[in-house]
Amino acid sequence: MSVVAQPLTWDDIKHRPEDAGRRTELVHGELVMSPAPGLEHQIIVKRLVYELERYARTSAWGEVIPGPVDVVLAADLVYEPDLCFVSASRADIMRPTHIEGPPDLCVEVTSESNRTYDTVVKYGHYARHGVAEYWLFDTREREVSTWRNQGGSFSLIGRARPGQLIASLVLPGLQLDADSIFPKASG
């Protein structure tokens, strides 16, 4: 007799104990676990949280939420973006333990181990499920690309390298130099 595993749902995993240091996401009913991020990744996320929080607070735009936080896009699709932003007008999607629905902005910092996952898999799911804007920080290329959602697919807003400004439609008037986010190149 063979046993067929049933796909998991948000209800199956929402009360799971946290797995310290591991990102746990649900993709079409399968748990996907990633190792803890590296130091460069965490420095970028820390700097982004600082800069975006300053912007959001002075403008009362909404909440900047660093990962890990569960973002439930569908019963069988739960991601933990590196950082997300929920506008004040959409604060009703924030729950005590998770975000129920697409944030206005999701940010992912890519590394060699998650490059395809962030640039293809998450990119497609975020677009189809209504994330308004997606930022991808590419640590290898030292470049951030910003994308806006147009009818369930993303179109490029802009690309920025250190010394250039990061463009955003979700955060109008934001003046964020990519140089303030990427750690100085070594060597």
C-alpha positions as CSV (number, residue, x, y, z in Angstrom):
1,M,0.0,0.0,0.0
2,S,1.4,3.4,-0.9
3,V,0.7,6.6,0.9
4,V,0.2,9.8,-1.0
5,A,1.0,13.0,0.9
6,Q,-1.7,15.7,0.7
7,P,-0.5,19.2,-0.2
8,L,-0.2,21.4,2.9
9,T,-2.2,24.6,3.4
10,W,-1.8,27.7,5.5
11,D,-4.1,26.1,8.1
12,D,-1.7,23.1,8.4
13,I,1.4,25.2,9.1
14,K,0.2,28.4,10.7
15,H,0.8,27.1,14.2
16,R,4.1,25.3,13.5
17,P,7.0,26.2,15.8
18,E,9.5,28.5,14.3
19,D,12.6,26.8,12.9
20,A,15.3,29.2,14.1
21,G,17.5,30.5,11.3
22,R,15.5,28.9,8.5
23,R,13.1,30.5,6.2
24,T,10.1,28.3,5.7
25,E,7.7,29.0,2.9
26,L,4.7,27.1,1.4
27,V,4.7,26.8,-2.4
28,H,1.8,25.0,-4.0
29,G,1.4,22.9,-0.9
30,E,5.1,22.0,-0.4
31,L,7.3,23.3,2.4
32,V,10.4,25.0,1.0
33,M,13.2,25.6,3.6
34,S,16.2,27.9,3.0
35,P,19.3,28.3,5.2
36,A,19.8,31.4,7.2
37,P,20.9,34.4,5.0
38,G,24.5,35.6,4.9
39,L,26.0,38.7,6.4
40,E,25.8,40.9,3.3
41,H,22.1,40.0,2.9
42,Q,21.3,41.0,6.4
43,I,23.3,44.3,6.2
44,I,21.2,45.2,3.1
45,V,17.9,44.3,4.8
46,K,19.0,46.3,8.0
47,R,19.8,49.4,5.9
48,L,16.6,49.2,3.9
49,V,14.5,48.8,7.1
50,Y,16.2,51.9,8.5
51,E,15.8,54.1,5.4
52,L,12.2,52.9,4.5
53,E,11.1,53.3,8.1
54,R,12.3,56.9,8.2
55,Y,10.4,57.6,5.0
56,A,7.2,55.8,6.1
57,R,7.1,57.4,9.5
58,T,7.7,61.0,8.3
59,S,5.0,60.6,5.7
60,A,2.6,58.3,7.6
61,W,2.5,56.1,4.5
62,G,2.2,52.7,6.3
63,E,4.2,50.0,7.9
64,V,7.6,48.6,6.9
65,I,7.8,45.0,8.1
66,P,11.1,43.1,8.0
67,G,11.2,39.4,7.6
68,P,10.5,36.9,8.8
69,V,6.8,37.4,8.5
70,D,4.3,35.1,6.8
71,V,2.6,36.6,3.7
72,V,-0.4,34.4,2.8
73,L,-1.1,34.9,-0.9
74,A,-3.3,31.8,-1.2
75,A,-4.1,28.8,1.0
76,D,-1.2,26.9,-0.5
77,L,1.2,29.8,-1.1
78,V,2.9,31.5,1.8
79,Y,6.2,33.5,1.5
80,E,8.5,35.2,3.9
81,P,9.8,38.2,2.0
82,D,13.0,39.8,3.3
83,L,11.0,43.0,3.8
84,C,7.6,44.3,2.9
85,F,5.6,47.4,3.1
86,V,1.8,47.7,3.7
87,S,0.3,51.1,3.1
88,A,-1.9,52.7,5.7
89,S,-5.0,52.4,3.5
90,R,-4.5,48.6,3.4
91,A,-3.6,48.0,7.0
92,D,-6.6,45.7,7.3
93,I,-4.5,42.9,5.7
94,M,-2.2,42.8,8.7
95,R,-3.1,40.2,11.3
96,P,-1.4,39.6,14.6
97,T,0.7,36.7,13.2
98,H,0.9,37.3,9.5
99,I,-0.2,39.3,6.4
100,E,-3.3,38.1,4.7
101,G,-3.0,39.1,1.1
102,P,-0.4,40.9,-1.1
103,P,1.7,43.7,0.5
104,D,2.1,46.9,-1.5
105,L,5.8,46.2,-1.7
106,C,7.9,43.1,-1.4
107,V,11.7,43.2,-1.3
108,E,14.0,40.2,-1.8
109,V,17.8,40.2,-1.6
110,T,19.2,37.6,-4.0
111,S,22.2,35.5,-3.4
112,E,23.7,32.6,-5.5
113,S,21.7,30.0,-3.6
114,N,18.3,31.7,-4.2
115,R,18.8,33.7,-7.4
116,T,16.3,31.7,-9.6
117,Y,13.8,31.3,-6.8
118,D,13.6,35.1,-6.2
119,T,13.9,36.2,-9.9
120,V,11.6,33.6,-11.4
121,V,9.4,31.7,-8.9
122,K,8.6,34.5,-6.3
123,Y,8.6,37.1,-9.1
124,G,5.8,35.3,-10.9
125,H,3.8,34.5,-7.8
126,Y,4.1,38.0,-6.4
127,A,2.9,39.5,-9.8
128,R,0.0,37.0,-10.2
129,H,-1.2,37.5,-6.6
130,G,-1.3,41.3,-6.8
131,V,1.9,42.6,-5.1
132,A,1.9,46.2,-6.4
133,E,5.7,46.6,-6.4
134,Y,8.7,44.2,-6.2
135,W,12.3,45.2,-5.5
136,L,15.1,42.7,-6.2
137,F,18.6,43.4,-4.7
138,D,21.2,41.5,-6.7
139,T,24.2,41.1,-4.5
140,R,26.4,39.7,-7.3
141,E,25.7,42.6,-9.7
142,R,25.3,45.2,-7.0
143,E,22.1,46.4,-8.6
144,V,18.5,46.8,-7.5
145,S,15.7,46.4,-10.0
146,T,12.2,47.8,-9.2
147,W,9.1,46.4,-10.8
148,R,5.4,47.5,-10.8
149,N,2.4,45.3,-11.2
150,Q,0.3,45.8,-14.3
151,G,-2.6,43.4,-14.5
152,G,-0.8,40.5,-12.9
153,S,2.6,40.9,-14.5
154,F,5.5,43.1,-13.6
155,S,7.1,45.8,-15.8
156,L,10.4,47.4,-15.0
157,I,10.4,50.8,-13.3
158,G,14.1,51.1,-13.1
159,R,17.5,49.7,-12.2
160,A,19.9,51.4,-9.8
161,R,23.6,50.7,-8.9
162,P,25.5,52.5,-6.1
163,G,25.4,56.2,-6.8
164,Q,22.0,56.0,-8.5
165,L,18.5,56.5,-7.0
166,I,16.1,53.7,-6.4
167,A,12.8,54.4,-8.1
168,S,9.4,53.6,-6.6
169,L,5.8,54.2,-7.4
170,V,4.4,52.8,-4.2
171,L,6.6,55.2,-2.2
172,P,6.3,58.5,-4.1
173,G,9.0,61.0,-3.4
174,L,11.4,58.5,-1.9
175,Q,15.0,59.5,-2.5
176,L,17.1,56.4,-1.8
177,D,20.6,56.1,-3.1
178,A,21.6,52.5,-3.8
179,D,25.1,53.3,-2.4
180,S,23.5,53.8,1.1
181,I,22.1,50.2,1.0
182,F,24.9,48.0,-0.5
183,P,27.9,47.3,1.7
184,K,31.1,48.7,0.3
185,A,32.7,46.3,-2.1
186,S,35.7,44.5,-0.7
187,G,39.0,44.1,-2.4
